[in-house]
């Protein structure tokens, strides 16, 4: 699932980068924050778990944080002009839909 999400994000960003861009970093920041919030929720859930389940949840949270950094960089590097995007398009980039 993670690989397909990354592939879809990459394809979407390539399409968006073709628009030429006067992008700012706001969209990348929002995408990063959305994934950071998910990672924080995973860490909170891990505190209620024990043993292997806790360790797996913490590892998943760290993987999500790494994905947040990569997604923000990809969006910023694509120089996406978010001002020309609809709210639905922005939400799709931020939430990976």
C-alpha distances in whole Angstrom, upper triangle without the diagonal:
4,5,5,6,9,10,11,12,14,15,16,18,20,21,22,24,26,28,30,30,32,29,29,27,26,23,22,23,22,18,19,21,18,15,19,19,16,17,20,20,18,21,23,21,21,25,25,24,26,25,22,20,21,20,17,17,19,16,13,16,17,13,13,16,16,13,16,18,17,16,19,21,19,20,24,24,23,26,25,28,26,30,29,26,26,25,22,21,21,19,16,17,17,14,12,13
4,5,5,6,9,10,11,12,14,15,16,18,20,21,22,25,26,28,27,29,26,26,24,24,21,19,20,19,16,16,18,16,13,16,17,14,15,18,18,16,19,22,20,20,24,25,23,25,24,21,20,20,19,16,15,17,14,11,13,14,10,10,13,12,9,12,15,13,12,16,17,16,17,21,21,21,24,23,26,25,28,28,25,25,24,22,20,20,18,16,15,15,13,11,13
4,5,5,6,9,10,10,12,14,15,16,18,20,21,23,25,27,27,29,26,27,24,25,22,20,22,21,17,18,20,18,16,19,21,18,18,22,22,20,22,25,24,24,28,28,27,28,27,24,23,24,22,19,19,20,17,14,16,16,13,13,16,14,11,14,16,13,13,17,17,15,17,20,20,20,23,22,26,25,28,28,25,26,25,23,21,21,20,17,16,17,15,12,14
4,5,5,6,8,10,10,12,14,15,17,18,20,21,23,25,26,28,25,26,24,25,21,20,22,21,17,18,21,18,16,20,21,18,19,23,23,21,24,26,25,26,29,30,29,30,30,26,25,26,25,21,21,22,20,17,19,19,15,15,18,16,13,16,18,15,14,17,18,16,17,21,20,19,23,21,24,23,27,26,23,24,23,20,18,19,18,15,14,16,14,10,11
4,5,5,6,9,10,10,12,14,15,16,18,20,22,24,23,25,23,23,21,21,18,16,18,17,13,15,17,15,13,16,18,15,16,20,20,19,22,24,23,24,27,28,27,29,29,26,24,24,24,20,19,20,18,15,16,17,14,12,15,14,10,12,15,12,11,14,16,13,14,18,18,17,20,19,22,20,24,23,20,21,20,17,16,16,15,11,11,12,10,7,8
4,5,5,6,9,10,10,12,14,15,16,18,20,22,22,24,21,22,19,20,17,15,17,17,13,14,17,15,13,16,18,16,17,21,21,20,22,25,25,25,28,29,28,30,30,27,25,25,24,21,20,21,18,16,17,16,13,12,14,12,9,11,13,10,9,12,13,10,12,15,15,15,18,17,20,20,23,23,20,22,21,19,17,16,16,13,11,13,12,9,11
4,5,5,6,9,10,11,12,14,15,17,19,21,21,24,22,23,21,22,19,17,20,20,16,17,20,19,17,20,22,20,21,24,25,23,26,29,28,28,32,33,32,33,33,30,28,29,27,24,24,24,22,19,20,20,16,16,18,16,12,15,16,13,11,15,15,12,14,17,16,15,18,17,21,20,24,23,21,22,22,19,17,17,17,14,13,15,14,10,12
4,5,5,6,9,10,11,12,14,16,18,20,20,23,20,22,20,21,17,16,19,18,15,17,19,17,16,20,21,19,21,24,24,23,26,28,28,29,32,33,32,34,34,31,29,30,29,25,24,25,23,20,21,21,18,16,18,17,14,15,17,14,12,15,16,12,13,17,16,14,18,16,19,18,21,20,18,18,18,16,13,14,14,11,10,12,12,8,9
4,5,5,6,9,10,10,12,14,16,18,17,20,17,18,17,17,13,12,15,15,11,13,16,15,14,17,19,17,19,22,22,22,25,27,27,28,31,32,32,34,34,31,29,29,28,25,24,24,22,19,19,19,16,15,16,15,11,12,13,11,8,11,12,9,9,13,13,11,14,13,16,15,19,18,16,17,17,15,12,12,12,9,7,10,10,7,9
4,5,5,6,9,10,10,13,15,16,16,19,17,18,17,18,15,13,17,17,14,15,19,18,16,19,22,20,21,25,25,25,27,30,30,30,33,35,34,36,35,33,31,31,30,27,26,26,24,21,22,21,18,17,18,16,12,14,14,11,9,12,11,8,9,12,11,10,13,13,16,16,20,19,17,19,19,18,14,15,15,13,10,13,13,10,12
4,5,5,6,9,10,11,13,16,16,19,18,20,19,20,17,16,19,19,16,18,21,20,19,22,24,23,24,27,28,27,30,32,32,33,36,37,37,39,38,35,33,34,32,29,29,29,27,24,25,24,21,20,21,19,16,17,18,15,12,15,15,11,12,15,14,11,14,13,16,16,20,18,16,18,19,17,14,15,16,12,11,14,15,11,12
4,5,5,6,9,10,12,14,14,17,15,17,17,17,14,14,17,16,14,16,19,18,18,21,22,21,23,26,27,27,29,31,31,32,35,37,36,38,38,36,34,34,33,30,29,29,27,24,24,24,21,19,21,19,16,16,17,14,12,14,14,11,10,13,13,10,13,11,13,13,16,15,12,14,15,13,10,11,12,9,8,11,12,9,10
4,5,5,6,9,10,12,12,14,12,14,14,15,12,11,15,15,13,15,18,17,17,20,22,22,23,26,27,27,29,31,32,32,35,37,37,39,39,36,34,34,33,30,29,29,27,24,24,23,21,19,19,18,15,15,15,12,10,11,11,7,7,10,9,6,9,8,11,12,15,14,12,15,16,15,11,11,13,11,8,11,13,11,13
4,5,5,6,9,11,12,15,14,16,17,18,15,14,18,19,16,18,21,21,21,23,26,25,26,29,30,30,32,35,35,36,39,40,40,42,41,39,37,37,35,33,32,32,29,27,27,26,23,22,22,21,18,18,18,15,13,14,13,10,10,12,10,7,10,10,13,14,17,15,14,17,19,18,14,15,17,14,12,15,17,14,15
4,6,5,7,10,12,15,14,17,18,19,15,16,19,19,17,20,23,22,22,25,27,26,28,31,31,31,34,36,36,37,40,41,41,43,43,41,39,39,38,35,33,34,32,29,29,29,26,24,25,23,20,20,20,18,15,16,16,12,11,14,13,9,11,10,12,13,15,13,12,15,17,16,12,13,16,13,12,15,17,14,15
4,5,6,8,9,12,10,13,14,15,12,13,17,16,15,18,20,20,20,23,25,25,26,29,30,30,33,35,35,36,39,41,41,43,43,41,39,38,37,35,33,33,31,29,28,28,25,23,23,22,19,19,19,17,14,14,14,11,9,11,11,7,9,6,8,9,12,10,9,12,14,14,10,11,14,12,10,13,15,14,15
4,5,6,7,10,9,13,14,15,13,13,17,18,16,18,21,21,22,24,26,26,28,30,31,32,34,36,37,38,40,42,42,44,44,42,40,39,38,36,34,34,32,30,29,28,26,24,24,22,20,19,19,16,14,14,13,10,9,10,9,5,6,6,8,11,13,12,12,15,17,17,13,14,17,15,12,15,18,16,18
4,5,8,12,12,16,17,19,17,17,21,21,20,22,25,25,25,28,30,30,31,34,35,35,37,39,40,41,44,45,45,47,47,45,43,42,41,39,37,37,35,33,32,32,29,27,27,26,23,23,22,20,18,18,17,14,13,14,12,9,10,9,10,13,15,13,13,16,19,19,15,16,19,17,15,18,21,19,20
4,6,9,10,14,16,17,15,16,20,20,19,22,24,24,25,28,29,30,31,34,35,36,38,39,40,41,44,46,46,48,48,46,44,43,42,40,38,38,37,34,33,33,30,28,28,27,24,23,23,21,19,18,18,15,13,14,13,10,9,8,8,10,11,9,10,14,17,17,14,14,18,17,15,18,21,19,20
4,7,9,12,15,17,15,16,20,20,20,22,25,25,26,28,30,31,32,34,36,37,38,40,41,42,45,47,47,49,49,47,45,44,43,41,39,39,37,35,34,33,31,29,28,27,25,24,23,21,19,18,17,15,13,13,12,9,8,8,7,11,12,11,13,16,19,20,16,16,20,19,17,19,22,21,22
4,5,9,12,13,13,14,17,18,18,20,22,23,24,26,28,29,30,32,33,34,36,38,39,40,43,45,45,47,48,45,44,42,41,39,38,37,35,33,32,31,29,27,26,25,23,22,21,19,17,16,15,14,11,10,10,8,5,5,5,9,10,9,11,15,17,19,15,15,18,18,15,17,21,20,22
4,7,10,12,12,13,16,17,18,20,21,23,24,26,27,29,30,32,33,35,36,38,39,40,42,45,45,48,48,46,44,43,42,40,38,37,36,34,32,32,30,28,27,26,24,22,21,20,18,16,16,15,12,11,11,10,6,7,5,8,9,10,12,16,17,19,17,15,19,19,17,18,22,22,23
4,7,8,9,10,12,13,14,16,18,19,20,22,24,25,26,28,30,31,32,34,36,37,39,41,42,44,44,43,41,39,38,37,35,34,33,31,29,28,27,24,23,23,21,18,18,17,15,13,13,12,9,8,9,8,5,5,4,6,8,10,11,14,15,17,14,12,16,17,14,15,18,19,20
4,6,7,8,10,11,13,14,15,17,19,20,22,24,24,26,28,29,30,32,34,35,37,39,40,42,43,41,39,38,37,35,33,32,31,29,27,26,26,23,21,21,20,17,16,16,15,11,12,13,10,7,10,10,7,7,7,8,9,12,13,16,16,18,16,13,16,17,14,14,18,19,21
4,6,5,6,9,10,11,12,14,16,16,18,20,21,22,24,26,27,28,30,31,33,35,36,38,39,38,36,34,33,32,30,28,28,26,24,23,22,20,18,18,17,14,13,14,12,8,9,11,8,6,9,10,8,9,10,9,12,14,14,17,16,18,16,13,15,16,13,12,16,17,20
4,5,5,6,9,10,10,12,14,15,16,19,20,21,23,24,25,27,29,30,32,34,35,37,38,37,35,33,33,31,29,28,28,25,23,23,22,19,18,19,17,14,14,15,13,9,12,13,10,9,13,13,11,10,10,8,10,13,13,15,13,16,14,11,13,15,12,10,14,16,18
4,5,5,6,9,10,11,13,14,15,17,19,20,21,23,25,26,27,29,31,33,34,36,37,36,33,32,31,30,27,26,26,24,22,22,21,18,17,17,15,12,13,13,10,8,11,11,7,8,12,11,10,8,9,7,10,12,11,12,11,13,11,7,9,11,8,7,11,12,15
4,5,5,6,9,10,11,12,14,16,17,18,20,21,23,24,26,27,29,31,32,34,35,33,31,30,29,27,25,24,23,21,19,19,18,15,14,14,12,9,9,10,7,4,7,8,5,6,9,10,10,9,11,10,13,15,14,16,14,15,13,10,11,12,9,8,11,12,15
4,5,5,6,9,10,10,12,14,15,16,18,20,21,22,24,25,27,29,30,33,34,32,30,28,28,27,24,23,23,21,18,18,18,15,13,14,13,9,9,11,9,6,9,11,9,9,12,13,13,12,14,12,15,17,16,17,16,17,15,12,13,14,11,9,12,14,17
4,5,5,6,9,10,10,13,14,15,17,19,20,21,23,24,26,28,29,32,33,32,29,28,28,26,23,22,23,20,18,18,18,15,13,15,13,10,11,13,10,8,12,13,10,11,15,15,14,13,14,11,14,16,14,15,13,14,13,9,9,12,9,6,9,12,14
4,5,5,7,9,10,11,13,14,16,17,19,20,22,23,25,27,28,30,31,29,27,26,25,24,21,21,20,18,16,16,15,12,11,12,10,7,9,10,7,6,10,10,9,11,14,14,14,13,15,12,16,17,15,15,13,14,12,9,9,10,7,4,7,9,12
4,5,5,6,9,10,11,12,14,15,16,18,20,21,23,25,26,28,29,27,25,24,23,22,19,18,18,16,13,13,13,10,8,10,8,5,6,9,7,5,9,11,10,11,14,15,15,15,17,15,18,20,18,19,17,17,16,13,12,13,11,8,10,11,15
4,5,5,6,9,10,10,12,14,15,16,18,20,21,23,25,27,28,27,25,23,23,22,19,18,18,16,13,14,14,11,10,12,11,7,10,12,10,9,13,14,13,14,17,18,18,17,19,16,19,21,19,20,17,18,17,14,13,14,12,9,10,13,16
4,5,5,7,9,10,11,13,15,16,17,19,21,22,23,26,27,26,23,22,22,21,18,17,18,15,13,14,14,10,10,13,11,8,11,13,11,10,14,15,14,15,18,19,19,18,19,17,19,21,18,18,15,15,15,12,10,12,11,7,7,10,13
4,5,5,6,9,10,11,12,14,15,16,19,21,21,24,25,23,21,19,19,17,15,14,14,12,9,11,10,6,7,9,8,5,9,11,9,10,13,14,14,16,18,19,20,19,21,19,22,23,21,21,18,18,17,15,13,13,12,9,8,10,13
4,5,5,6,9,10,10,12,14,15,17,19,20,22,23,22,20,18,18,17,14,13,14,12,9,10,10,7,6,9,9,6,9,12,11,11,14,16,16,17,19,21,21,21,23,21,24,26,23,23,21,21,20,17,16,17,15,12,12,14,17
4,5,5,6,9,10,11,12,14,16,17,19,22,23,23,20,18,19,18,14,14,15,13,10,12,13,10,9,13,12,10,13,15,14,14,17,19,18,19,22,23,24,23,24,22,24,26,24,23,20,20,20,18,15,17,16,12,11,14,17
4,5,5,6,9,10,11,12,15,16,17,20,21,20,17,16,16,15,11,12,13,10,8,11,11,8,9,12,11,10,13,15,14,15,18,19,19,21,23,24,25,24,26,23,26,27,24,24,21,20,20,18,15,16,16,12,11,13,15
4,5,5,6,9,10,10,13,15,15,18,19,18,15,13,14,12,9,9,10,8,4,7,8,6,6,10,10,9,12,14,14,15,18,19,19,21,23,24,26,25,27,25,28,30,27,27,24,23,23,21,18,19,18,15,14,15,18
4,5,5,6,9,10,11,13,15,17,19,19,16,14,14,14,11,10,12,11,7,10,12,10,9,13,13,12,14,17,17,17,20,22,22,23,25,27,28,27,29,26,29,31,28,28,25,25,25,22,20,21,20,17,16,18,20
4,5,5,6,9,10,11,13,16,18,18,15,13,14,14,10,10,13,11,8,12,13,11,12,15,15,14,17,19,19,19,22,24,23,25,28,29,30,28,30,28,30,32,29,28,25,24,25,23,20,21,21,17,15,18,20
4,5,5,6,9,10,11,13,15,14,11,10,11,10,6,7,9,8,6,9,11,9,11,14,14,14,17,19,19,20,22,24,24,26,28,29,30,29,32,29,32,34,31,30,27,26,26,24,22,22,21,19,17,18,20
4,5,5,7,9,10,12,14,14,12,9,10,10,7,6,9,9,6,9,12,11,11,14,15,15,17,20,20,21,23,25,25,27,29,30,32,31,33,31,34,36,33,33,30,29,29,27,24,25,24,21,19,21,23
4,5,5,7,9,12,15,15,13,10,12,13,9,9,13,12,10,13,15,14,14,18,19,18,20,23,23,23,26,28,28,29,32,33,34,33,35,32,35,37,34,33,30,29,30,28,25,26,25,22,20,22,24
4,5,5,7,10,13,13,10,8,11,11,8,9,12,11,10,13,15,14,15,19,19,19,22,24,24,25,27,29,29,31,33,34,35,34,36,33,36,38,35,34,31,30,30,28,25,26,26,23,21,22,24
4,5,5,8,10,10,8,5,8,8,6,6,10,10,9,12,14,14,15,18,19,19,21,23,24,25,27,29,30,31,33,34,36,35,37,35,38,40,37,36,33,32,32,30,28,28,27,25,23,24,26
4,6,8,10,12,10,7,10,12,9,9,13,13,12,15,17,17,17,20,22,22,24,26,27,27,30,31,32,33,36,37,38,37,40,37,40,42,39,38,35,34,35,33,30,30,30,27,25,27,29
4,7,10,12,10,8,11,13,10,11,15,15,14,17,19,19,20,23,24,24,26,28,29,30,32,34,34,36,38,39,40,39,41,39,42,43,40,39,36,35,36,34,31,31,31,28,26,28,29
4,7,9,6,5,9,10,9,10,13,14,14,16,18,18,20,22,23,24,26,28,28,30,32,33,34,36,38,39,41,40,42,40,43,44,41,40,37,36,36,35,32,32,32,29,27,28,29
4,7,6,5,8,10,10,11,14,15,15,17,19,20,21,24,25,26,28,30,30,32,34,35,36,38,40,41,43,42,45,42,45,47,44,43,40,39,39,38,35,34,34,32,29,30,32
4,6,5,6,9,10,11,13,14,16,17,19,20,22,23,25,26,28,29,30,32,34,35,36,38,39,41,43,42,45,43,46,48,45,44,42,40,40,39,36,35,35,33,30,31,33
4,5,5,6,9,10,10,12,14,15,16,18,20,21,22,24,26,27,28,30,32,33,34,36,37,39,41,40,43,41,45,46,43,43,40,38,38,37,34,33,33,31,28,28,30
4,5,5,6,9,10,10,12,14,15,16,18,20,21,22,25,26,26,29,30,31,33,35,36,37,39,38,41,39,42,43,40,40,37,35,35,34,31,30,30,28,26,26,28
4,5,5,6,9,10,11,12,14,15,17,19,20,21,23,25,25,27,29,30,31,33,35,36,38,37,40,38,41,42,39,39,36,35,35,33,31,30,30,27,25,26,28
4,5,5,6,9,10,11,12,14,15,17,18,20,21,23,24,26,27,29,30,32,33,35,37,36,39,38,41,42,39,39,37,35,35,33,31,30,29,27,25,26,28
4,5,5,6,9,10,10,12,14,15,16,18,20,21,22,24,26,27,28,30,31,33,35,34,37,36,39,40,37,37,34,33,32,31,28,28,27,25,23,23,25
4,5,5,6,9,10,10,12,14,15,16,19,20,21,22,24,25,27,29,30,31,33,32,35,33,36,38,35,34,32,30,30,28,26,25,25,22,20,21,23
4,5,5,6,9,10,11,13,14,15,17,19,20,21,23,24,26,27,29,30,32,32,35,33,36,38,35,35,32,31,31,29,26,26,25,23,21,21,24
4,5,5,6,9,10,11,12,14,16,17,18,20,21,23,24,26,27,29,31,31,34,32,36,37,34,34,32,31,30,28,26,25,24,22,21,20,23
4,5,5,6,9,10,10,12,14,15,16,18,20,21,22,24,25,27,29,28,31,29,33,34,31,31,29,27,27,25,23,22,21,19,17,17,20
4,5,5,6,9,10,10,13,14,15,17,19,20,21,23,24,26,27,27,30,28,31,33,30,30,27,26,26,24,22,21,20,18,16,17,20
4,5,5,6,9,10,11,12,14,15,17,18,20,21,23,24,26,26,29,28,31,33,30,31,29,28,27,25,23,23,21,19,18,18,21
4,5,5,6,9,10,11,12,14,15,16,18,20,21,22,25,25,28,27,30,31,29,29,27,26,25,23,22,20,19,17,16,16,19
4,5,5,6,9,10,10,12,14,15,16,18,20,21,23,22,25,24,27,28,26,26,24,23,22,20,18,17,16,14,13,13,16
4,5,5,6,9,10,11,13,14,15,17,18,20,22,22,24,23,26,28,26,26,24,24,23,20,19,19,17,14,14,15,18
4,5,5,6,9,10,11,12,14,16,16,18,20,21,24,23,27,28,26,27,25,25,23,21,20,19,17,15,15,15,19
4,5,5,6,8,10,10,12,14,15,16,18,18,22,21,24,25,23,24,22,22,20,18,17,16,13,12,12,11,15
4,5,5,6,9,10,11,12,14,15,17,17,20,18,22,23,21,22,20,20,18,16,15,15,12,10,11,11,15
4,6,5,6,9,10,11,12,14,16,16,19,19,22,24,22,24,22,22,20,18,18,17,14,13,14,14,18
4,6,5,6,9,10,10,12,14,15,19,18,22,23,21,23,22,22,19,17,17,16,13,13,14,13,17
4,5,5,6,9,10,11,13,13,16,15,19,20,18,19,18,18,15,13,14,13,9,9,10,10,13
4,6,5,6,8,10,11,11,14,14,17,19,17,19,18,18,16,13,14,14,10,9,12,12,15
4,5,5,6,8,10,11,15,15,18,20,19,21,21,21,18,16,17,17,13,13,15,15,18
4,5,5,6,9,10,13,14,18,18,17,19,19,19,16,14,16,15,11,12,14,13,16
4,5,5,7,6,10,10,14,15,13,16,16,16,13,11,13,12,9,9,12,12,15
4,5,5,7,10,11,14,15,15,18,18,19,16,13,16,16,12,12,16,15,18
4,5,8,11,13,16,17,17,20,21,21,18,16,18,18,14,15,18,17,20
4,5,9,11,14,14,14,17,18,19,15,14,17,16,12,14,17,16,18
4,6,9,12,12,13,16,17,19,15,14,17,16,13,15,18,17,20
4,6,9,9,9,13,14,15,11,10,14,13,10,12,16,15,17
4,5,6,7,11,13,14,11,10,14,15,12,14,17,17,19
4,5,5,8,9,11,9,7,11,12,10,11,15,15,16
4,6,8,10,12,11,9,13,15,13,14,18,19,19
4,7,10,12,10,10,13,14,13,15,18,18,18
4,7,8,6,6,10,11,10,12,15,15,15
4,5,5,6,9,10,11,12,14,15,14
4,5,5,6,9,10,10,12,14,13
4,5,5,6,9,10,10,11,10
4,5,5,6,9,10,10,9
4,5,5,6,8,10,10
4,5,5,6,8,8
4,6,5,5,4
4,6,5,7
4,6,8
4,6
4
